[in-house]
Each structure stands twice: as C-alpha cells, then as structure tokens.
C-alpha cells in the first residue's frame, strides 16, 4: 500500500510534490537510469523544454515496457543545466503527471554527459504485485 504524506511538523511542499511516500506490502520496484531528451533516432533538440518533453516520453516508454503507468511513479529527480523557465517547467511536469502525487527533487548542475544535454531525469516507480 502507498501512503502519501505531507507531515504537519514541517513546511508545506514548495511546489506540486509531496514530502514522502511510504510503501509497504508486496510491490515490484522499477528504477530508471537518467532519461534524457533524445528521440529514437538519437536526435537531441536544442531547446531545453523540448528535451524535457522527450525525457518524459522516454520515462513513459520505460514504464510501459515494465507494464507500469505514470500513476506508479514515486520519485523523480531532475538534473538541469542552464535556464528552464519556471512556469513552462511547472506546466510540463503537471501535464506529464496529470494529477499524480510523487516526491521530486530538482538540481541545477554545471553539466551532464554531453554538453548538448540540458536535462536528465531519474525515476522510481512501484506497482503492487497481482
């Protein structure tokens, strides 16, 4: 069972995330390597927001390959290089999650595996075993 909590003895979340998700019971876990904004042909758009959208698509495809869905996500960690307009970033994340509450961390870094990669997203998911 998943328990989503924002404890009253700490500050409220600063954005659309939750402070904790406790999972107990019989679950399958899926940990994804950092997903970048590259398409199937190896193309990497210049625009960081386009890269974010492609990284989300790659996360979705990984979930599907494991017979999971967005609602099975528990944690996303964003590694970002350069500027991401805050409002556009929030809207993109909101569209991707579509109301699903998860834990999130956002980190700005000096660089990633290639100078052209502007975002990498780690994801954790879990799904009850049938």
C-alpha positions, -999 to +999 in steps of 0.1 A: +000+000+000+012+036-007+008+063+019+013+098+006+021+123+033+030+159+040+037+159+077+023+188+096+055+193+116+075+205+086+069+232+060+044+226+031+059+215-002+072+244-022+056+231-054+034+202-067+052+174-049+048+155-016+073+152+011+070+114+015+056+083+001+057+052+023+053+018+005+047-014+022+033-047+011+040-068-020+054-044-047+076-046-077+101-017-079+115-001-111+145+022-110+153+040-143+186+054-153+186+091-160+164+097-191+175+124-215+156+143-241+167+123-271+144+107-297+146+072-311+169+084-339+194+099-314+183+134-321+186+159-293+167+192-297+185+225-288+155+237-268+157+226-231+119+224-228+117+201-259+144+179-242+122+178-211+092+167-231+112+139-248+127+128-215+092+125-201+082+104-232+112+082-226+101+077-190+066+068-202+080+043-227+102+027-200+072+024-177+051+008-205+079-017-211+077-027-175+039-029-176+036+003-154+020+037-158+026+073-146+005+065-115+031+040-104+058+067-102+070+075-067+100+098-073+116+120-100+150+137-097+157+164-123+193+173-132+192+206-153+218+227-170+211+263-178+179+281-176+145+265-176+116+290-175+099+281-142+063+285-154+069+263-185+088+238-165+059+235-139+033+232-167+053+205-184+057+185-152+020+190-144+009+177-179+032+147-175+020+137-140-017+146-147-025+149-110-004+120-098+014+130-065+050+120-062+083+130-045+105+153-065+140+168-064+153+195-088+191+201-091+209+225-113+243+212-124+272+225-143+270+198-170+258+164-179+272+135-200+273+157-232+274+195-235+242+193-256+222+175-229+202+201-208+182+177-187+183+142-172+155+127-151+159+098-128+126+079-120+115+054-094+082+035-097+065+007-079+034-014-086+015-038-065+021-074-074-011-090-086 
